Amino acid sequence: MLILLSGCSGAGKNTVIDKLLERNKNLCYLKSCTSREKEQRDIEKSPYIHLTKEEFEEKIKNNELFEYEEIHGNYYGLLKSTIDDAIQSDKNFIKDIGVIGQKNMVQRLDHKLKIVSIFLDVPKQELINRLKLRGEKNIEKRMERFEFESAHRPNFNLIIQNDNLDKTLQIIENILNKNEQKSEF
């Protein structure tokens, strides 16, 4: 199973994923590529394969990407080889992804892999507060996509109001547990 987790910048995607990975040994992170610069949290354990913009564009040209999107001036995408590995695995995977990437992945993989897509929803002012708290330098740039991303909520299997981390984790862990129970029979 693949859980696709999306939401506006500041919705808590990375926090939710980090906690789920800590608490669920049967869950693996599906790494994607990005052309953005490494952040402080990437030094210890990066959720990305970091490429230069030129390297990323070369992978696009060579048709090595399953999907990709440009967000905030940086490329993000998944290698075809990463998707092939996930399809052949019996593990559960989780991936943070943009709203366009989610739509493309569901359309292209739904018949090959069980996918549950989740949109983490947070009120606009709360997102702004969270971005300020984490020291985001360009909040306006992040918020430019708010309406666009929010408009894609109907494309998701589940919308979670992420105002309580423990509640959000429990909802997603219930999905994981139900999937595990089905695969045992």
ABEGO torsion letter per residue (X at the ends): XBBBBBEBBGAGAAAAAAAAAAABAABBBBBBBBABBBBAAAAABBABBBBBAAAAAAAAAAGABABBBBBGGBBBBBBAAAAAAAAABABBBBBBBBAAAAAAAAAAAAAABBBBBBBBBBBAAAAAAAAAAAGBABAAAAAAAAAAAAAAAAABABBBBBABAAAAAAAAAAAAAAAAAAAAX
